[in-house]
Amino acid sequence: VPTREEAEVMALHALAWIAGDERLGPRLLALTGLDAETLRQRAGSPEVLGATLDFLAAHEADLIACAEAIGTAPPRLAAAREALAR
């Protein structure tokens, strides 16, 4: 299980990856109810980081693709959510 700091960094990388995807970025915004500017302003908040990881956990293929893109193992990225909850 990653440390809280490692989990925050992974979640930020995941958020950047999602934001750069033309399919996932708009979907994350729609599901969170945030606009792009608010998402940028709140990117480091525990709520946004948690929502980012929950978003990926809801679709295993996206979780796996994101983990590969940010250079971590999918189970480690999934475990980051638990670490953020601590």
N, C-alpha and C positions, 0 to 999 in steps of 0.2 A: 504494500500500500504506500503510495507516495506521501511525502510530508504535505502539510497544508500549502507551504510556499511552492513546492513542485506542482501541486494540483492547480494552484492559481496560474502559474506560468503555462501549464498545459492547456488550461481552459482559455487563456488569452490567445494562445496560438490557434486553438480550435476555433475561437470566435473569428479570428482574422481569416482563417481558411474558409469558414462558412460565408463570411461577408464577401469574399472574393469569388464565390460560386454564384453564377447567375440563376440557378434553380433554388439553392438552399438559402441564400441571403434574403430574398423576398419572403420566403416561407417562414424563416425565423422571425422576421419583423412582424409578419401577420399573426403568428402564434403568440408572440410576446405583447403585441399591441403597441410596441414602441416604434417611433420613426427613426430614421438613420441618425439624425443629430443627437437624439436622446440616447440612443444606443452607444454612440461614440462617447458621450459625456459620462455614461454610467458603466462603461465597459469593464472597469476593475471592481465593480461592486459585487458583493457575494451573491446578490439576487441574479444579476445578469450572468455571472460565471456559472452559477448553478443551473440556470435556465438553459445555458448553452450546452452543458453536459447532459442535461435531461433530454434536450432536443436530439442530440446524437444517439443517446441510449434508446430512444424510441424507434430508431431505424438502424438495425445492425449493419447494413451495407454502408451507410454513411459513417457510422462509427469506425468501421474498419478502414474505409478510404481516408478518413481524417487522420486516424492514428498513423497510417503509412505516410501520409503527407507531412506530418509534423515530426516524424521520426521516433515514434514510441509504439509499444505493443498495445493492441486493442484492449486486453484486460487491464493494463495499467491506466489507459485513458478512462475506462469505465470505473476503475477504482478511485479515480480522482474525485468523483462526485462524493463518495463516502468521506474522503479526506477533507473536502470543503465543508462538510457538515459538522466537523469537529470544532 
